[in-house]
Amino acid sequence: MANTRNGNTFYIDTSVETVSTDKNQRIAYVVLTATAANGRIVLADPSVSGNPPKVDLRVAVSGTTEVFDFSRLPLYFPNGMRVNILTNALATLVMTQSGG
């Protein structure tokens, strides 16, 4: 499969890819499932030189799903989103606003 956008969600199963170039993306929730031990996702803003991480999330136990709740203060990606690292995991990002 590939990273897929559907409405206000992004399903991510591939790393090192810009998943959106839309401006003003806000993530309210990240649902991360470890497919093996030490599942990890690192997200960045693709327009920042060197793609430094904005957030690094991890789930230790294989088969475990963790919901990271940013709904009170959503993660803001003013210039799009890039998956720097996706290891041993699948993720769904739930957005509060579509870019444009």
Residue pairs with C-beta under 8 A, 6 or more apart in sequence:
1 11
1 13
2 13
2 14
3 10
3 11
3 12
3 13
3 14
3 17
3 19
3 83
4 10
4 11
5 19
5 20
8 94
8 95
8 96
8 98
9 92
9 93
9 94
9 95
10 19
10 20
10 81
10 91
10 92
10 93
10 95
11 90
11 91
11 92
12 19
12 41
12 83
12 86
12 90
12 91
12 92
12 93
13 86
13 90
13 91
14 83
14 86
15 83
15 84
15 85
15 86
15 87
16 83
16 84
16 85
17 82
17 83
18 46
18 80
18 81
18 82
18 83
19 80
19 81
19 82
19 83
19 93
20 77
20 80
20 81
20 99
21 46
21 79
21 80
22 80
22 98
22 99
22 100
23 78
23 79
23 80
23 99
23 100
24 76
24 77
24 78
24 97
24 99
24 100
25 76
25 77
25 80
25 81
25 95
25 97
25 98
25 99
26 74
26 75
26 76
26 77
26 95
26 96
26 97
27 43
27 70
27 74
27 75
27 77
27 81
27 93
27 94
27 95
27 96
28 69
28 70
28 71
28 74
28 94
28 95
28 96
29 67
29 68
29 69
29 70
29 71
29 93
29 94
30 41
30 55
30 57
30 67
30 68
30 70
30 91
30 92
30 93
30 94
31 65
31 66
31 67
31 68
31 91
31 92
31 94
32 39
32 41
32 57
32 58
32 59
32 65
32 66
32 67
32 68
32 89
32 90
32 91
33 39
33 59
33 63
33 64
33 65
33 66
33 89
33 90
33 91
34 59
34 60
34 61
34 62
34 63
34 64
34 65
34 88
34 89
35 62
35 63
35 88
35 89
35 90
36 62
36 88
37 60
37 61
37 62
37 88
38 58
38 59
38 60
38 87
38 88
39 58
39 59
39 60
39 62
39 64
39 87
39 88
39 89
40 56
40 57
40 58
40 59
40 85
40 86
40 87
40 88
40 89
41 56
41 57
41 83
41 85
41 86
41 89
41 91
42 53
42 55
42 56
42 57
42 83
42 84
42 85
42 86
43 53
43 54
43 55
43 75
43 77
43 81
43 82
43 83
43 84
44 51
44 52
44 53
44 54
44 81
44 82
44 84
45 51
45 54
45 77
45 78
45 79
45 80
45 81
45 82
46 79
46 80
46 81
46 82
47 78
47 79
47 80
48 79
51 82
51 84
53 84
54 75
54 77
55 75
56 85
57 66
57 68
59 65
59 66
59 89
62 88
71 96
74 96
80 99
81 93
